[in-house]
Amino acid sequence: MTDERCTEPDAPELRHRVMAGFIGNVVEWYDFALYGYLAGIIAPVFFPAEDPTAGLIATYGIFAAGFLMRPLGAAVFGWFGDRYGRARTMQISVAMMALPTLLLGLLPTYAQVGVLAPAMLVLVRIVQGLSVGGEFSSSATYLVETAPDGKRGVIGSWANIGSMVGSLLGVGAAALVTNLFDPETLSGWAWRLPFLGGALLGTLAILMRRNLHRSQRFQEHHEARDDTSPLLEAFTVDRRETFLALAFAASYGVCYYIAFVYLPEWLAGQGLMARHTALTISTAMMLIVIPAMPLAAVVGDRWLARRTWIALAVLGLALAAWPLHWWMLTSGGSMTSVLVTHGVMFLLLAVPLGSGPALFAEMFPERDRLSGYSVAFNIGMGVFGGLTPMIATSLIAATGIVTAPAGYMAAAALIAVVALAMTPDRSRSPLR
């Protein structure tokens, strides 16, 4: 039962709220990283090449889970959170992540139940895709809404800190089982262990979210709420905010995916560095980003207007993208150029990663905040951002210019700056 008290949080209560928002994103991104890292091992277990039906299920099912379910989950959870509260939404979303993670570790294989195995895997990923659409934005909104005055940025940054920590834990768990077990044992049963471990994390998250407090702001607005759909209001009354948030999320998502996801592949594809080495550098650099995010958020809380601070960082990314890629290319992938490029890009992206949750939450009024935030963020990051590696690769093939992804990144960053310039700054104003 959700506690309905509406008091300014004391230190223990504030820590509880922060950890509750943090842990859900740890679970979400742990599973994301784990599945991606172990996909090559899992695929033959569920999708044998000799069965075309199973292959077809894989092709269309995984696509649906990754691209269709996330925006749909955003719409459903956004509406639910605006109608019934962020705390309830967070309780449901984390349960919908934890249970499928457990089931994934227990699923029968193709050898045991035939085509039913890939069908069940796709169903599990669809449920997870729905929950992903609601988890990040609902927890980020909750953290920002319940933050003390002057700390919306740093408290909200814990949503993305959870994402980074979850990614590192997922990669670490996958690497651990890969190194501990021989290939036959790994494909036989050992691949299940990290997913079962993720279920323990999910259980912890569920327990931490049992007694979350509603924010005073939500309680006050909830009592006076009419029957208008918050999702409809996000695309009618507040459509300007929704489309600006979508434009920023999409363009910033392109930058994020090029730096965090595509860059190791680009280095390997150009013969500049071994793929495993590039992946190791990228993963290690996340250790820099984790403490940088709350520090960057403090700047937006105390010294620079949040919109201005994020715009400066993204503009820096636009100016640095091509020269850094050119340096790596002409130096033959020297360790210095690769490390500096990762450091510059990751630290600049730490600014929107840290301050972005507060910026998005401040754009919308209470009545449709979660609907507008969820839909804009998940379409922008999940669809436009998720397609970035494919688009970047296509640009190289179409133009013959190996630094084309850097141009794509720079263009996206400039669009983000324009979207921010058109967005009112509310970092020093009370939430609406």
N, C-alpha and C positions, 0 to 999 in steps of 0.2 A: 504494500500500500504506500503510495507516495505521500510524503509529509507535505502538508499544505502551508506550513509556517512561512511567513514572509518577513524575515528579519535580516538585518545586515549581518553577514557571516562573520563569526569569530575565526581565529586562525585555524583551529582543527577542522571546522566545517568547511572553510575555504580550501584547505588541503584535500579534504574528501571530495569536494566537487571537482577540483583540478585532476586528481587521480582518476576519478570516474570518467571524465572526458578523455583523459590520456589513454587509459587502458583499452577502451573500445577500438581506438585507432591502431594501437599495438596489435590487437587481434586481427583486425582487417588487413593490415599490410604485412603481417607475418604470413598469413595464408597466401596473399598475393605473390610475395617474393618466393615463398616455398614452392607454390605450384609452378611458377615460371622456371625456377631453377631445376626442378625435378621433372619437368614436362617430358623431356626426352626419355626418361626412365619409365614414367607412368604410361606414356602413349602406347607402347607395345603390349602392355598388360590389358588395356581396355580396347584398343583399336588395332587389331592385327591387320596387316596389309592384305591378306588373302580374302578378307570379308569386305566387299564393297559397301554393303549396307551399313556396317559399323563405321566405315570411313565417311560415309555421307552424313551420318548422325554427328560425327565429330566435327565435320566442316561447318554444318549449319547450327548445331547446338552450341558449340563454343562461341561462335560469332554472336548468336542471340544473347548468350550470357554476358559477353563482354561489352557489346554495343547497344543492345536494345534494353536489357534489364536495368542497367544503371540509370539512364534517364527516367525510365518508368518508376523505378524505386524512388528516385528523387521526387517525382510528382506525388506519389502515394504518401511517402513519409513526410514530405513537406506539408501537404494538406493536413495530414493527421497531427503533426506537431503544432501547426497553427491553430487547430481546433481543440486539441486535447492536452497539449503541453509537451515541452521538449523532454522532460524527464521520462514520461511514458514512452515516447518515441525511442529514446536511447535504450530503454529496457528491452523493447521489442527488437530493435535492430541488432543489438549485441547477441541476443538469443538466436536470432536468425543467422548469425555468423558462426556462433559456437557449435550449434547442433550439426550443420552441414560439414564443418571441419571434422567433427567426430565421425560422422557417417562416412566421409571420404576415406578415413583411415580404416574403416571396417567393410567397405564395399567388396562384394565378390568380384572376381576377375572374369574376363571373357572365357577363359578355359573352364570356369566353373558353371556359368549360367548363360553363356553365349551373348547374343546381341542385347540382352537385358542389361548387361554390365555397362556398356557405353551409354545406354539410355539413362540409367540411374546416375551415372557420373554427370551427364549433361544437366539432369534435373537438379542435382546438388549445386552445380555451378550457377544455375539460373536463380536458385534461392539465395545464394551468396551474392550474385549480381544485384538482386533487389535490395538486399541489406546494405550493400556498399553505397547505393544511391542515397540512402538515408543516414548512414552512420556519421560520416565526416561533418556534413553541414549541420546536422542536429546537435552533435556534441560541440562543434565550434560556436554555434549560436548560443547554446546553453552556457558555455564558458564566458562568452562576451557579456551576455545579459546578466549574469550573476556576479560579474567582476566588480570589485570596489571602484570608486571613482578614480580616474587617472591611471588605471591598470588594465583597461580593456585589451590593449595590444598584447602585453606580456602574458596575461591569463589565457587569451585566445590562442596564443602561439603554441600552447601545450597540445592542441589538436594535431598540429603538424609535427611536433616533437614526437608524439606517439607514432605517427606514420613512419618517421625515420627510424625510430628504435625498433618498430615492428619489422621493417625491411631488413635491418641488420640482424635481428634475431632469426628471421626466416632464412636468410642467406647462410648464417652461421650454422643453423640446425641442418640444413641441406648439405653443407660442406662437411659437417661432422659425420653424418651417416655415410656419405660418399667415400670418405677416407677410412672409416672404421670397418666397412664391409666390402667383400669382394663383389664384382658385378652380378654374379648369379644370386647371391644372398640378397643383395640390394633390390633386384627386380622381383625376387621371390616374395619377401615380406618386410625387409628392413625399411623400405620407402614409406611404410605406414607409420613408423615411429614418430617422425616429426609432426604429422597430422594429429596423432593422439596426444602429443605434447601440447599442440595448439588448442585442443579441446580443454586442457587444464587451464590454460590462459583464459579461454572463453568463460569457463566456470567462475574463475576469479573475478572477471569483469561483471558477470551477472550478479554475483554477491555484492560487489562494490556499488552497484546501481540500484539495489533494492529500495533504498530509502532516500532518494534524491529529493531535495527541496525544489518546489517551483520558485521561479523568480517573482519578486514583488510586482515587477512590470507586467509579466504575463498574467498574474492573478487579477490585477486591476483591469486590464484590457479584456480578459476573458469574461468577467462578470458583465461587461457592457457590450459584448460581441453580438452582432446580428447574424442572420443566417446566410449572408453572402459568402460564396466560396473564396477562401484565401488564394487558391490557385488562379481563379478567374481574375481576382483583383490584381494579382501580380502581372497579368498580361493585359489589363485594361487601365485601372486607376494608376498603377505604378509601372506601366510598361516601359517608360523611359529608363527607370532604374534597372529593370530586368534586362533590357537590351544592352545597356552600358555594362552591367555586370557580366553578361554573356560575352560581349566583345573583349572585355579585359581577361576573363577566364580562358577564353579560346586562345588569345594571342600569348598570354603568359604561359598557358599550357604547352604551346608549341616550344617556347624557350625551355621550359622545364624538361620536356621529353627529349629534346636534342641534347641537352647537357647531361641529364642523369641516365638516360636510356640509350640514345643513339650514338653518343660520342665513342664509347668503346667499340661498337660495331664499325664506325667510320674509320677509326684508327687501324683496326684489323683489315678492313676491306681495302684500304690504300696501301697495305703492306708496311705500315709504319711501326706496328707493335703487335706482338702476339695477343690474341683475344683474351686469354686468361690473365695476362699481365695488365691489360687495360681495364678489365673488370675488377681486378684487385685494387688498382689505383682508385677507380670510381667508388668502390665500396669503402675504402679507407678514408676517402675525402668526406664521406658522410659524417665521420667523427668530428670534422671541423664545423659542419653545418649545424649539428645538434646544439652546441652551446651558442653558436652565432645567431640562431633564430630568436631566442628571448632577448638577447642583447640588442639586436636590431629593432625588436618590438618596443623596447624601452625608449629608444630614440624617438619613435613615433608617438609614444605616450607623453614624453616630457619636453622635447626640444624642437622637433620639426613636425609640421602638420603631416599627418599620416599619408595623405594623398601625395604631397610633395616629396616626401621621403621615398616612397615606393617608385614614383615617377623618375626620380634621379637615379635610382639603382637600375631600373629597367632601361633608361636611356644609356647608362654606362654599358649595359649589356649589348645594346644595339651598336654602339660605337666600337666595342672590343671584339665582337663576334668574328668578323672577317679577318682582321689582323692576327688574331690568335690562331685561327685555323691555318692561315697562310704561313705563320711561323712554324707550326708543327709540321706542315707539309714540306717546306723548304729545308728544315733542319733534319729531315729524315726521321721524324718522330723521336727527337732527342728527349731524354728523361726530363731535362730542365723545362723544355717547352710544354711537354704534356702536363707536368706537375703545376706549372704556373697557370696554364689554361684552365685546368680543373679548379685550382684555387680561386682564380678571379671569377669564373662563372658561378661556382658554387657559393662564394661569399656574396656576390651580387644578388643571386637568387634567394639567399637567406633573408633578404629584406622583405620581399613579398610573401615568402613562406612564413615569416614571423608575424608580420603586420597585416597580411591579407585577410585572415579570419575576422579581425575587427573591422577592417575596411568594408568587407562584404556585409557584415551584420549592420553596420551603421548606414548603409545605403537604403535600407528598407524600414518601413514602419512596423510596429509590433504585429498588426493584424495579418500581414502576409510575409513577414520576414523570412521564415523558414522555407516557404514555398518558392519565393523569388530567389533566395540564396541557393537552395538545393537544385532547382531546375537549371539556373544559369551556370552554376559551378560544374554540375555533372555533364551537361551537354558540352560546355566549353572544354573542360579538362578531359572528360571521359571519351568524347567523340572526336573533337578537333585535335586535342592533345594526343589521344591514343592512336590516331592515324598518322601522326608526325613521322615515325620511322619509315613507314611505307612511302609517304610523300617525299621525304628527303632522299631516299634511295632512287625514286622515280625521277627526281630533278637531276640527279647526276647522270642517269641513263639518257634522259631527254636532251640535256644541254652539253654533255661531255665535260662539264666544269666540276671538278671534284670538290671545290669549295662552295658549291651551290647551297648545301644545307646551312652554311654560315650566312649567306644572303637571305635565306628563308627565315632564319632566326632573327636577323636584324630587322627585316620587314615586319615580322610579328611583334617584336619589341616596340617598334615605332607606333604600330596600331594600338598597343597597350597604353603607350604614353598619351596618345590622342584621346582614348577612352577615359583615362584618368583626368585629363584636362577638362573634360566635359562633365565630370562627376563632382558634385559639391562635396567639400571636405566637412565632415561632422565629427572629427576626432576630438574636438574640444567642446562639443555640445552634448546635452543629455540624449540618450536614445529616444527615438520617437515612439 
